[in-house]
Amino acid sequence: MRGSIAFRPLNNRSHFDGPHITRRIIPSILHRVKNFIENLTSYLYAITLISASLKKPIYGYSSLNENVKKYDFTLSVAPMLDWTDRHCRYFLRLICPSCVLYTEMVTTPAILMGRNPERYLEFSPEEQPIVLQLGGDEPEAMAKSAILAREYGYAGVNLNVGCPSPRVQKGRFGACLMKTPGLVRELADALAESGVPVSIKHRLGLDRTEDYDLLARFVETVSAGECRHFIVHARNAWLKGLSPSHNRQVPPLRWDWVSRLKTDFPTLRIELNGGILDLGSIEQQRQKVDGVMIGRAAYHQPLFLAEAEMLLGRRDRLPELDWLLQNLEGYAARWGEKLPAPRLMRHIHGLYHGRPGASSWRWQLGTATAQETAADFLRRVMVPFSRENSWMDTEA
């Protein structure tokens, strides 16, 4: 009939039978719920940004920036992928109470889109002062990640502009960002919106182009924004033809370029990273720059950090081995079965570097198995070993 509305069943079934509801209505409801959750998340994030822009404290961290000003960045330990995890950092903190520690590089997608961001962000209070190093190339993601860093209580955030690994190059961040200083400034400014102190760790340049003026223009462009803290790995990053490990050895080391940056940009904080292997280098370079960042030397011979503290007048002797291991045992006990022995023991192989008993020490550590907790292994093997093999009478 013209003008009337005809209701026709779908496939000879009523619109309201059970299978039809399952196929059509329930997915529609789920889609609406998903949209609601996504919108709610966006609203909450906007509220957080507004609060940050008004410089109002969120979740009780109103005094964070004031505390950060008290930290001394003269001595720090570099972020090292797969090495400076939270267990390594706790161990290094026992050895060097005054140095600044950095996390491994964490990408913004891992924090914002991963199922378990706590895996990357949580740390022990004893690790402070600690800085979160971030990798990525999207300002909005940087801003969100920095807000999370603030909520977790980090002393600062650091932008990775130096890693040359193929995986990082594929993501178009790390050392690749040196090609786009304008974008680096945007990323640093986005990080600074959180109110957390911002630093950038970068190289001298890319590939075989050795050009100080290009480096200076990079620093000038980025520092025109909010960032005033630059950590310079004093080598170029070769994006092709070298592995990440060779990139730490083959490109020429140019400390003089870093000290020249400090001369040309006296109001910026300029720190030196790369090739710091002995106390003489620290003593020489700390007169020319604002601080030194120690990398693999701190991992392979951790007592080097304590010796550096002695050089800086922060302590008068090395920590006792027995004291170190007892504190490490207490830390491991808090983790219990979640911390198998090898996961912690791999970080302390260098503790006897260059000292009598080093080979025996490494052999003992090599007996650790995943079937034993780190606490049990320390209690059973390493603490008794330390009482019989003190280094205090045989300091190198």
C-alpha positions as CSV (number, residue, x, y, z in Angstrom):
1,M,0.0,0.0,0.0
2,R,1.3,3.4,-1.0
3,G,2.3,5.6,2.0
4,S,2.3,2.7,4.4
5,I,5.4,1.3,6.1
6,A,6.1,-2.3,5.5
7,F,8.2,-4.4,8.0
8,R,9.9,-7.3,6.4
9,P,11.8,-9.9,8.4
10,L,15.5,-10.4,7.7
11,N,16.1,-13.8,6.2
12,N,12.5,-14.7,7.3
13,R,13.4,-14.0,10.9
14,S,12.1,-11.4,13.3
15,H,14.4,-8.4,14.0
16,F,14.1,-9.2,17.6
17,D,15.1,-12.9,17.7
18,G,18.2,-13.9,19.7
19,P,20.7,-14.5,16.9
20,H,20.0,-11.1,15.3
21,I,20.6,-9.3,18.6
22,T,23.9,-11.1,19.0
23,R,25.0,-10.2,15.4
24,R,23.9,-6.6,15.2
25,I,22.9,-4.9,18.5
26,I,25.6,-6.2,20.9
27,P,28.5,-5.2,18.6
28,S,26.9,-1.7,18.3
29,I,26.7,-1.4,22.0
30,L,30.4,-2.5,22.4
31,H,31.4,0.1,19.8
32,R,29.6,2.9,21.7
33,V,31.2,1.8,25.0
34,K,34.7,1.9,23.3
35,N,34.0,5.4,21.9
36,F,32.9,6.6,25.4
37,I,36.1,5.2,27.0
38,E,38.3,6.8,24.3
39,N,36.5,10.2,24.7
40,L,36.8,10.0,28.5
41,T,40.5,9.3,28.3
42,S,40.9,12.4,26.0
43,Y,39.0,14.6,28.4
44,L,41.1,13.4,31.4
45,Y,44.3,14.1,29.5
46,A,43.1,17.5,28.5
47,I,42.3,18.3,32.2
48,T,45.8,17.1,33.1
49,L,47.4,19.4,30.5
50,I,45.3,22.4,31.6
51,S,46.4,21.7,35.2
52,A,50.0,21.5,34.1
53,S,49.8,24.7,32.1
54,L,48.4,26.5,35.2
55,K,51.4,25.0,37.1
56,K,49.1,23.4,39.7
57,P,50.4,20.4,41.5
58,I,49.0,17.0,40.5
59,Y,49.1,14.0,42.8
60,G,51.3,15.6,45.3
61,Y,54.4,16.5,43.3
62,S,54.3,20.2,43.9
63,S,57.9,20.3,45.3
64,L,59.5,18.2,42.5
65,N,61.1,21.1,40.6
66,E,62.5,22.6,43.8
67,N,64.1,19.3,44.7
68,V,65.6,18.8,41.3
69,K,67.5,22.1,41.6
70,K,69.4,20.6,44.4
71,Y,70.7,17.7,42.3
72,D,74.4,17.9,41.3
73,F,74.7,16.7,37.6
74,T,78.6,16.9,37.7
75,L,78.7,13.1,37.7
76,S,76.2,10.8,36.0
77,V,75.8,7.3,34.6
78,A,74.7,7.1,30.9
79,P,71.5,5.4,29.8
80,M,72.5,2.0,28.4
81,L,70.0,-0.2,26.6
82,D,69.6,-3.7,28.1
83,W,72.0,-2.7,30.9
84,T,70.8,0.1,33.2
85,D,67.6,-1.6,34.2
86,R,66.2,-0.9,37.7
87,H,68.3,-3.7,39.3
88,C,71.5,-2.4,37.8
89,R,70.6,1.2,38.9
90,Y,70.0,0.1,42.5
91,F,73.4,-1.6,42.6
92,L,75.1,1.4,41.1
93,R,73.4,3.7,43.6
94,L,74.9,1.7,46.5
95,I,78.3,2.3,45.0
96,C,77.8,6.0,44.1
97,P,75.2,7.8,46.3
98,S,75.7,11.2,44.6
99,C,75.6,10.5,40.9
100,V,72.6,11.0,38.7
101,L,71.2,7.8,37.1
102,Y,69.4,7.5,33.8
103,T,67.0,4.7,32.7
104,E,67.4,2.7,29.6
105,M,65.8,4.4,26.6
106,V,62.1,3.9,26.6
107,T,60.0,4.6,23.5
108,T,56.8,6.6,23.9
109,P,54.7,3.9,22.2
110,A,55.9,1.4,24.8
111,I,54.7,3.7,27.6
112,L,51.5,5.0,26.0
113,M,50.2,2.0,24.1
114,G,51.8,-0.9,25.9
115,R,49.8,-3.2,28.2
116,N,52.2,-2.7,31.1
117,P,53.7,0.8,31.3
118,E,54.7,0.2,34.9
119,R,57.3,-2.2,33.6
120,Y,59.2,0.8,32.1
121,L,58.3,3.5,34.6
122,E,58.5,2.0,38.1
123,F,61.7,2.4,40.1
124,S,62.9,2.1,43.7
125,P,63.0,5.4,45.8
126,E,66.7,4.7,46.5
127,E,67.5,5.2,42.8
128,Q,66.9,9.0,43.0
129,P,68.0,11.2,41.5
130,I,66.9,9.4,38.3
131,V,66.1,10.7,34.9
132,L,63.8,8.9,32.3
133,Q,65.2,8.8,28.8
134,L,62.6,8.8,26.1
135,G,62.8,7.9,22.4
136,G,60.3,9.1,19.8
137,D,59.4,11.7,17.2
138,E,55.9,12.9,18.1
139,P,55.5,16.0,20.3
140,E,52.1,15.0,21.6
141,A,53.4,11.6,22.7
142,M,56.3,13.2,24.3
143,A,54.1,15.6,26.3
144,K,51.9,12.7,27.5
145,S,55.0,10.6,28.4
146,A,56.6,13.5,30.4
147,I,53.4,13.9,32.4
148,L,53.6,10.3,33.3
149,A,57.2,10.7,34.2
150,R,56.2,13.5,36.6
151,E,53.5,11.4,38.2
152,Y,56.0,8.7,38.9
153,G,58.4,11.2,40.4
154,Y,61.3,11.3,38.0
155,A,63.9,14.0,38.6
156,G,63.9,14.8,34.8
157,V,63.3,13.6,31.3
158,N,65.9,13.2,28.6
159,L,65.4,13.1,24.9
160,N,67.4,10.5,23.0
161,V,69.0,12.2,19.9
162,G,72.0,9.9,19.7
163,C,71.1,6.2,19.3
164,P,72.2,5.0,15.8
165,S,70.7,1.4,15.9
166,P,68.9,0.2,12.8
167,R,65.7,-0.4,14.9
168,V,65.7,3.2,16.1
169,Q,66.5,4.5,12.6
170,K,63.5,2.6,11.3
171,G,61.4,4.5,13.8
172,R,62.9,7.8,12.6
173,F,64.1,8.9,16.0
174,G,67.4,8.7,18.0
175,A,70.4,10.1,16.1
176,C,68.2,10.6,13.0
177,L,66.6,13.6,14.7
178,M,69.9,15.5,14.3
179,K,68.7,16.1,10.7
180,T,65.7,18.1,12.0
181,P,66.7,20.5,14.8
182,G,63.4,22.2,14.5
183,L,61.6,19.0,15.4
184,V,64.0,18.4,18.3
185,R,63.0,21.8,19.7
186,E,59.3,20.9,19.4
187,L,59.9,17.6,21.2
188,A,61.9,19.3,24.0
189,D,59.3,22.0,24.4
190,A,56.5,19.3,24.6
191,L,58.5,17.6,27.3
192,A,58.9,20.9,29.2
193,E,55.1,21.4,29.3
194,S,55.1,18.8,32.2
195,G,57.2,21.1,34.4
196,V,59.9,18.4,34.7
197,P,63.5,19.4,33.9
198,V,64.4,18.5,30.3
199,S,67.7,17.5,28.8
200,I,68.8,16.3,25.4
201,K,71.5,13.7,24.7
202,H,72.9,14.0,21.2
203,R,76.0,13.3,19.0
204,L,78.3,15.8,17.3
205,G,76.8,15.0,13.9
206,L,75.9,12.3,11.4
207,D,78.0,10.0,9.3
208,R,81.3,11.3,8.1
209,T,80.3,15.0,8.1
210,E,82.6,16.7,10.5
211,D,81.3,20.2,10.9
212,Y,81.4,22.1,14.2
213,D,79.3,25.0,12.8
214,L,76.5,22.6,12.0
215,L,76.6,21.2,15.6
216,A,76.5,24.8,17.0
217,R,73.5,25.6,14.8
218,F,71.8,22.5,16.1
219,V,72.3,23.6,19.7
220,E,71.4,27.1,18.9
221,T,68.1,26.1,17.3
222,V,67.1,23.7,20.1
223,S,68.1,26.0,22.9
224,A,65.9,28.8,21.5
225,G,63.1,26.7,23.0
226,E,62.8,25.5,26.6
227,C,65.8,23.1,26.8
228,R,68.9,24.4,28.5
229,H,70.7,21.1,29.3
230,F,72.7,19.3,26.6
231,I,74.6,16.0,27.1
232,V,77.0,15.6,24.2
233,H,78.3,12.2,23.1
234,A,81.6,13.5,21.6
235,R,81.5,11.4,18.4
236,N,79.5,11.4,15.2
237,A,76.8,8.7,14.7
238,W,77.4,6.8,11.5
239,L,73.9,5.6,10.4
240,K,75.3,3.2,7.8
241,G,78.2,0.8,7.9
242,L,78.7,0.6,11.6
243,S,77.0,-1.4,14.4
244,P,75.9,0.4,17.6
245,S,79.0,-0.9,19.4
246,H,81.4,0.2,16.7
247,N,79.6,3.6,16.7
248,R,81.0,4.0,20.2
249,Q,84.6,3.3,19.0
250,V,85.2,4.1,15.4
251,P,84.1,7.7,14.9
252,P,86.7,10.2,16.1
253,L,86.4,11.3,19.7
254,R,86.3,15.1,19.9
255,W,86.2,16.4,23.5
256,D,87.4,19.8,22.3
257,W,84.2,20.3,20.4
258,V,82.2,19.8,23.6
259,S,84.3,22.3,25.6
260,R,84.0,24.7,22.6
261,L,80.2,24.5,22.9
262,K,80.4,25.5,26.5
263,T,82.5,28.5,25.5
264,D,80.1,29.5,22.7
265,F,77.0,28.9,24.8
266,P,78.0,29.8,28.4
267,T,74.5,30.0,29.7
268,L,73.6,26.4,28.8
269,R,74.5,23.4,30.8
270,I,76.9,21.3,28.7
271,E,78.0,17.8,29.8
272,L,80.5,15.5,28.2
273,N,79.8,11.8,27.4
274,G,82.1,9.4,25.6
275,G,85.6,8.0,26.2
276,I,85.7,8.8,30.0
277,L,87.7,5.8,31.2
278,D,89.9,7.1,34.0
279,L,90.1,9.7,36.8
280,G,92.5,11.8,34.8
281,S,89.9,12.4,32.1
282,I,87.3,13.4,34.7
283,E,89.7,15.8,36.4
284,Q,90.7,17.3,33.0
285,Q,87.2,17.7,31.5
286,R,85.3,18.9,34.5
287,Q,87.3,22.1,34.3
288,K,86.0,22.7,30.8
289,V,82.4,21.5,30.9
290,D,79.5,21.4,33.5
291,G,79.7,17.6,34.1
292,V,80.8,14.2,32.8
293,M,78.6,11.2,32.0
294,I,80.2,7.8,32.3
295,G,79.0,4.9,30.2
296,R,80.3,1.4,29.9
297,A,83.2,2.0,32.2
298,A,80.7,2.4,35.0
299,Y,79.2,-0.9,34.2
300,H,82.4,-2.9,33.6
301,Q,84.2,-1.5,36.6
302,P,81.6,0.0,38.9
303,L,84.1,1.0,41.6
304,F,85.2,3.6,39.2
305,L,82.2,5.6,40.2
306,A,83.2,5.5,43.9
307,E,86.7,6.5,42.9
308,A,85.2,9.4,41.0
309,E,83.4,10.5,44.1
310,M,86.7,10.4,46.0
311,L,88.2,12.6,43.3
312,L,85.3,15.1,43.7
313,G,85.7,15.1,47.5
314,R,82.4,13.4,48.2
315,R,83.9,10.4,50.1
316,D,87.2,9.4,51.6
317,R,87.2,5.6,50.9
318,L,85.7,2.9,48.8
319,P,82.5,1.1,50.0
320,E,83.1,-2.2,51.8
321,L,82.2,-5.3,49.8
322,D,80.5,-7.0,52.7
323,W,78.3,-3.9,53.2
324,L,77.4,-3.7,49.5
325,L,76.4,-7.3,49.2
326,Q,74.3,-7.3,52.4
327,N,72.4,-4.3,51.1
328,L,72.0,-5.9,47.8
329,E,70.7,-9.1,49.5
330,G,68.1,-7.0,51.4
331,Y,67.0,-5.5,48.1
332,A,66.8,-8.9,46.4
333,A,64.8,-10.3,49.4
334,R,62.1,-7.7,48.8
335,W,61.7,-9.1,45.2
336,G,61.7,-12.7,46.3
337,E,60.9,-15.2,43.5
338,K,60.3,-12.4,41.0
339,L,64.1,-11.8,40.9
340,P,66.0,-14.9,39.7
341,A,69.7,-14.9,40.6
342,P,71.1,-14.4,37.0
343,R,69.0,-11.3,36.4
344,L,70.7,-9.4,39.2
345,M,74.1,-11.2,39.2
346,R,74.8,-10.2,35.6
347,H,75.2,-6.6,36.8
348,I,77.9,-7.1,39.4
349,H,80.5,-9.1,37.4
350,G,82.8,-6.1,37.3
351,L,82.9,-5.4,41.0
352,Y,86.3,-7.0,41.4
353,H,87.7,-5.5,38.1
354,G,91.5,-5.2,38.3
355,R,91.7,-6.6,41.9
356,P,92.9,-9.9,43.4
357,G,90.2,-12.5,43.4
358,A,88.5,-11.2,40.2
359,S,88.5,-14.5,38.4
360,S,87.2,-16.4,41.5
361,W,84.5,-13.7,41.8
362,R,83.3,-14.2,38.2
363,W,83.4,-18.0,38.6
364,Q,81.1,-17.8,41.6
365,L,78.7,-15.5,39.8
366,G,78.7,-18.0,36.9
367,T,77.2,-20.6,39.1
368,A,73.9,-18.7,39.5
369,T,70.9,-20.4,38.0
370,A,67.3,-19.3,37.3
371,Q,66.0,-21.9,39.8
372,E,67.4,-19.9,42.7
373,T,66.4,-16.4,43.8
374,A,68.9,-13.6,43.8
375,A,68.5,-13.2,47.6
376,D,69.2,-16.9,48.3
377,F,72.2,-16.9,46.0
378,L,73.7,-13.9,47.6
379,R,73.0,-15.3,51.1
380,R,74.5,-18.7,50.2
381,V,77.5,-17.8,48.0
382,M,78.4,-14.2,47.6
383,V,78.2,-12.8,51.1
384,P,80.4,-15.5,52.6
385,F,82.8,-15.0,49.7
386,S,83.0,-11.3,50.4
387,R,84.0,-11.9,54.0
388,E,86.9,-14.0,52.9
389,N,88.0,-11.7,50.0
390,S,87.8,-8.1,51.1
391,W,89.5,-5.5,48.8
392,M,90.0,-2.9,51.5
393,D,93.6,-4.0,52.1
394,T,94.4,-4.4,48.4
395,E,93.0,-1.3,46.8
396,A,94.2,-0.7,43.2
